[in-house]
Amino acid sequence: MTFRNAGWAQAARQAILGRLQERTGHWIDGEELEDVGGTLDGLRRMRELRDEGYIIDRRPNPIKGGRWQYRLSELSGEQLGLWRAEDW
């Protein structure tokens, strides 16, 4: 991965986190997060956020079969005081 790609991944991750935080506790369509994070990489960035300790729920979209919705738990990340791997 080049530095440019690593910087883009970090920016995409922050954009997705920002969108989830704006609507904490509310369901967001996966397509919206894909747009924010850049195509299918948006979902990859969300998995990275989970690895950082954020609690992101998912459920099947009740309207669009085969698609998913996501939400940031109201008790997530730093609010829970979770340790990340780099904190050890």
N, C-alpha and C positions, 0 to 999 in steps of 0.2 A: 504494500500500500504506500503510495507516495504521500509526501507531506500535504500536498494539495487535497488529496482524497481524504486524508485524516482530518484536515480542517473542515472540509465539507461535511463529513460525518458528524463532527461535533456540532456544527451549526444546525444540521438537520435534527439532531437529537434535542438540542435546546429549543428549536421551533416546535417540535412535537410536545415537549414538556410544557412549554408556554401555553399551547392550545389546551392541553389536558388540565392545566392549572386554572385557566380562565373559566373552565366549566367543570370544576371538581364536583364529583358526585353525579354528574349527568352523562348519559350515554352519547357517544360520538361515533358516527359511521366510520368504518375502516377506510372508505374511499377518501373521506376528508383528511384523515391522518396520512394517507398515502400522498395526497396532494401537498400537504404541509412538509412532509419529509422527503418527497421526491420519489414518485412511483412506488414500487414494492419495497424499496429501501426504507420507507417510512415505518413499515411493520418491523423490520430488522432493528431500527433505532429504538422502537418501543421495547423490544426484548432486551436491548442493552440497558434501558432505563430500569426495567425489572431487576436486572443483574446489579444495578446500583442501589437497590433497596426500595424502589417505588412500587407500591401495590397498585397494579393495573388489572382491573377485572375485564372479562370479556364474556359476551353472550351472542348467540345467533341473532341476527337482525330479524325482528318479527315481521317485517314487511318485505325485505329483499332476501329471499331464500338463498342459501349458500354464502352469504356475506356475514360479517361479524361487526359488532359494536364494542366499543371500549370506553372505560371510564377510570379516572384516577380516584382511588379511595380517599375519603376525607381524612383518614389516618394513614399517611403515607410518608415514605422517605425520612427526612430529617424530623418530622413531627413525631415519629416513633422512636427516634434516636437509634436507628439501625446502623450497624457497622458495615462499612463497605470493605472489600478486600484490600484496597490500598490503605485503609486506616490501621491495618494490623502491623 
